[in-house]
Amino acid sequence: MKKYILGILILGSQLVTIAQKKEKTLFKIDKVPTYVSEFEKLFSRNNATIGASDFEQNLQLMVDYKLKLRQAKLEGIDTLTSLQKELKKYKADLASPFFTDDETLKDLLNEAYSRSLHQVKASHILIMTKDNDTIEAFNKINKIKKELDKGADFEKLAVQYSEDKSVEKNKGDLGYFSVFRMVYPFENAAYSTPVGQVSKIIKTRFGYHLLKIYDKSKIDGKLKVAHVMVAGLEEDKKQKIDSIYKQLKAGEKFEILTKKYSDDKRSANNGGELKPFTKGSLPPSFEEVAFSLTIPNSYSEPFATPYGWHIVKYIGNEPMPSFEEAKEGLKKKILNDDRGTKPKEVAFNKLKEKHHITIDKQALKVFENDKVYQISADSLQKVLIRFKDEEIKQSDFANYIKSRRASNPSVYFDKFKTEKTKEYVVDHLEEENDKFKETISTYRNGLVIFELMKTHVWDVPVKQPEKVEDFYQENFENYKEKGDKFEEVKGYVESDYQDKIQKEWLAELRANSKIKFSRRQVKKLKKAYQNE
């Protein structure tokens, strides 16, 4: 069945691009033409993607395909809600690259890869913004910055002022980190501030920050280690890790002990091996020991982290991936990260200009307080968003926020605007982009024929089990070598029965259609086809 569906998609994609041209007619089905060029494109020797090598078989295959498409339309399969829903989802997925600016994404990929090869060691001071009161928080961080500019000790001020809960333990020290480990504005400040200096005041969703940069270094590779872990720091846990260590010293294999004792179940069955990592990826107390090992297969003494007791074995180092190797992984991270909004914003601004999208800010004002929830949708008829040939009214946004309560419902407008713009662009892409139109048409044809075949062929044995058994009795001799009982050969019988009813059904479609071949074109094409 998968092979059949693939055939449908390949055939459809190759017919779409030429069906509109003025061409020589190969045959007509009820006066609707199929062209010589369609056959030539699909069934040339160098492009024999479907069908047998025999010319007549390929010609009849094309007739069958056209008959099925026609029948699907007659039965209204193309209007099925489930099919339209599937097609809409596919359109949206296929259109996603149109909502991301390639140049902006390329710049972010280069930036992310460059940063992935370097690590930064920094400390920070955080002043949180509470209840959107940014003025008080900014004044506080600004005062701290002035003290630092006068030479005050960063660590002391971090302990005194920072509202990061971890400051009690780390005194503001974040250790080493690399790309994607911090929110994007914080990361930018870390990589742009010189070593030994304090950053400018930066704003993130957490509040205001100041960073001091202590070191920047190149990452030569990722560390590969394995560990055995005993969760918890109680005395009996310490005794257990010491017992494991003694067994190691006595010659027991690390992999066996890991599988037997380790509480890290994700790595226990893999010899305790962890995913290769760089500094800043794991707790500092773990990294300090892990990075101190340099001899392959050597292991540490037991040591503690906030999660329990560990013994680490050094395996080696893994080189950093090339740009091409890292590209797809970085792309996914970028688009799921704060920085992923940048290529989307650029793309949106281009689409806004192209499709003449305008926003009536005056019409939006009514949504700036929660009284709008009490206003009837009939009273919200001003145009809020205007496209080139479509309007979105206040009532549309009112319906959107109905289940989204907020004191200022206009906060949901940007998301609403983006969704409506996407819907509009997707609906019009087939008019603007030939490749998109071709792909959608191919997928649509594949869906309708798939549903048609399910109804008339593939699902029939399940719906007519008694006829399948009758077919088996009539053709009993054909299945004797495969099994003595119906249940033993049921799969073979159902497949043969499907072939039978498909032939009968196609014969019926042909009988109910007027198929007229151009003898001259068939003769010329057959001769050219056989001479290839």
ZIJOMO-V467176 format. One line per field, one symbol per residue. phi: phi as a letter, one per 20 degrees, with the letter a starting at -180 (. if undefined). psi: psi as a letter, one per 20 degrees, with the letter a starting at -180 (. if undefined). burial: + if it has 24 or more other C-alpha atoms within 12 Angstrom, else -. Layout:
BEGIN
phi: ???
psi: ???
burial: ???
END
This chain:
BEGIN
phi: .gfffgfgfffffeegfdfeffcfeebcdlmeecegffffffdfgeceecneffgffffffffgffffffffffemffdggfffffffffgfffegffdcfffffffffffffgffecccdbdbcddfedlmeefffffffffffffffeofffffffffdfefgfffedlnfemebcgmecfgfffgffeeeffnddfffcdcfeqdccddedacbfefrdedccbdcdfodffffffffffffffffeoffgfffffedfeeffdgedmnfefgbdfnecggfffgfgfeecegmfcefgbdcgdqdccddedrcdffffgffegffffffffddgffffffffffffffffelecdefffegfeebffffeefffeddffeccegcbcdegffffffegddeafcgffefgffffffffgffgfdfffdcffffffffgfffffffgfffgfecfefgfecffffffffffcgffdfferedgffcggfffffffgffffffffffffecedceegfffffffffffef
psi: ghhggggggggghihgiihiqorppgrqoljpqpqghgggggkqhikmhqrripghghghghggghgggghhghikhijpghghggggggggghihhijpoggghgghgggggghiiqqpprrqppoqppkjnhgggghghhggghghhijqpggghghhhpjphihhgikipibqraqjhrqghggghghipqpirprrpqpaihbqqpqpphqpqqohrqporqqppopqjrhhhghghhgghhhghijqpghghghhhpinhhigikjjpqpqrrqihrphhghgggiipippjqqrrqrqriibqqppppgaqpqqqrghhighggggggijrhiihghhgggghghgggjlpqpnhhhhhijirjhhhipqhhimjqpgpprgkqqprhhghghhjgjnpqhniiiiggggggghgggggghihhhhohgggggggggghgghhghghggifhighhhlhhhghghghhkhhijhhhqhqghhjgggggghhggghgggghhggghjqopoqogghgggggghghi.
burial: ----+-++++++++++-++----++++++---++++++++++++----+++---+--+++++++++++++++----++----+---+---++-+++-++++--++--++-+++++++++++++++++++-------++-+++-++--+-----++-+++-++++------+++++++++++++++++++++-+---+++++++---++++++++++--+--++++++++++-----++-+++-++--+-----++-++++++++---+--++++-+++++++-++++-+++-+----+++++++---+++++++++---+---------++-+++-++++-++++-++--++----+++---++-++----++------+-++++++---++++++++-++-------++-++--+++-++++++++++------++++++++++++++++++--+++-++------++-++------+------+--++-+++-+++--++--++--++------+---++--++--+---
END
